[in-house]
């Protein structure tokens, strides 16, 4: 298995590409919190190993082998997140950092055992799809809650795991995967909204509504 440094670079390149961003050395430096010089040096090494295509000042993208490695790391990360929640009673705002460490020390045998013990899940605790053993990734049709208008009834399919505090606040409001809610009112001046979950009503800022992804019911 490639070393941790290589895996982190590959994963961050993959995540930036998934956002539709052009992966520049500066973007990658910001994501990894490293200097541009360090990024350039590593990209040359990854290019020599066949994981990326890199030309100075033109950005970088993953080769097929690089993408396969990225999906393998993402798969292990999300399986560990599921394991931590299902078997060790971690909450969904506590698992990202733990899974970051565990993903790098997981053998193929352990990965298969995790998958089997969990019942072959297709999504992690935040609703992010888990790549299959063959590197296939499910693409669902979903939109941010902030994009819906008053009167819409929706079901939560994913919540961004970028900020643990947002996940903690969502829990306090009773918002979890598969929760159904009604958009009761949407403020035109700032996009904030009132939602109804069961018999309770809650105020959501536009910032929070942008991190909650839903499917219309």
N, C-alpha and C positions, 0 to 999 in steps of 0.2 A: 504494500500500500504506500502511496506517496506520503511524504511527511506533512505535518500539520500546516506548515507555512504554505506549501503548494496548494493544499486543499482549501485553505482560507481564501487564497487569491482566486482560485477557480470558482469557488462559491460566490464570491462578491462580484466577479465579472458576470456570472450567470444572473444574479439578482438584478444588476443594473440593466442587463439586456432585457430581462423580463418586464421591466418598467418601460421599455421602449426608448431608453436613453442610449445615446452614443457613448461608448465606453472609452473615455480619454484617460490619460495618465493622471490628470488632475481630478477627475471624477472618482477614479479608483483610489487615489491618495486620500481624498476626503472620506470615502467609505471605510477605508482601512485605518485611517488616521496615521498615515506614514508620509514621508517626504516624497516628492516627485522623483528624486534621484533613486531612492530605494525601489520605487515602483518600476521605473525604467529598467533597472538592473534585473529585477525578477522577471519582467515580461520577456526580456531577451532569453532568459533561461527556460521559461515555459514554452517559448517559441521553438527553441532548439529541441525540446522534448516532444514537440508535436501537439501540445495541448491548446495553443492559441495561434492565431495569425496576427502578427504585430508589425507595423511599420511606423517609425517615428512620425509624429504629428498627424497621423491618419487614424488613430484609435486602434482598438483591439477587439477581436471577437473569438469565440471558442471554436475549435475544430470539432469534428464528431467525437473524437476521443475525449476532448475537454468537456464537451456537453455531457457525455456519458458519465464522466467522473462527477460532475456537478450534481447530476440527478441522483447518483448513488449517495452522495453526502447529504443531500436534501432528504432523501428517503430515510436514511438512518436517523437524521435529526428529528424528523416528524414521528417516526416510530418510537423513539425514546420519549418524546413529549407525551405520546399516548400512554406509554408504560408508566411514566411518573404520575400521571393523573389517575389512571385506572387501578394501579396496584400499590402505589405509595402515597396516595391521597394528597399530592401536590395540587395547588390551585393553578388555573391557567395563566396567571400572571407570574408564577414562580419558576416555570419550566424552561424558558428559553436558554438561560445561561447554563443550566445543568446539561441540557441536550447539546449545547455547543461543545462542551468538553467531551461528552460521551461519544459523539458522532465520530471522533477521530481514533477511537480505540476499539472499534467494533469490527469483528471479523465477519466473513460471509456466513459462517455457521451461526454466530450469535444473531446476526441480522435475520436469518431465516427463523430462528427460535423465537425471537421477539415477535415477528409477524404472525407466527402460528399461535403463540400464547395470547395475542391480542385479538385473534379471530379475523386476521387479514383485513384490517381497517382500510378505508379509502380516503379518509380525511383525518387530520390531526385535531387536537382539542380546540383550535382556533377556527377550524373549518377549511384550512389550507389542504389541497389535495396531496395525497402521498403518492409519489411516483411508484409504478409497479416494478416488479423484479426485472422486467424487460426494459425499464426506462420510459414507459409510457406515462403521460401526465394528462389527467382528465381536465378538460376545459369546459367549465360551466358558464351559463349565461346568468350573470348577476350584475347588479348596479348598486352604487352607494345609496344608502337611505336618504342622503341629502338631495338626491335627484328626484325624489317622489313628492307629489303634491298632496294637499289635504284630501282625505277621503280614501286614500290608498290603503289596502290591507296587504301586508307583506309578511314573509317569514325570514328570519335571520339565517344566513348560510355561512357567513364568515365574519370574523372581527379581526382587525389588524393587530398584530402582536408587537408592533414597534414600541409601544409605550405601556409599561406595566400599570401605570396609574390609570390609564384609560380602561384597561381590563378590570381593574379593581372597582372603578366607578360603574362600569357596565354591570358588574355583579351586584352592586348595591341597588341598582335599578331593576334587577330581576331579568336582565338581558343575557341570553345565552343562545347557543346554537339551537335552531329549530323553534325559537320563541316566535309566536305570532303577535303582531302588533298593528294598531291602526294609527295612521297619521291623522290626528284630529285638526291640527291647525299648523300652518306654515307662515312665518313672518316674511313678508316680501322684502323688508329693508335689510335683513341680515341672514336670512336663510335658516334661522333657528326654528324649532318646531315643538309642538306639544304632541305627545304620543300616548296611546292607551294600551296598556298591557294587562289583560284580564280586566279587573275592576279598577286598576290604579292608573293615574295619569302622571306623566313625567315631562319635564322640560329638557330638551336636548339642544346644545349649541350646534352650530353648523360644523364646527371642528370635530365634535364627537360623531355627528351624523355622517361625516365623510369617512370615518374609520369602520363603520358598520355596513356590511354588504348583505343585500337581501334579494329574494326572488318574490315576484308578485304571486299572490294566491287567488 
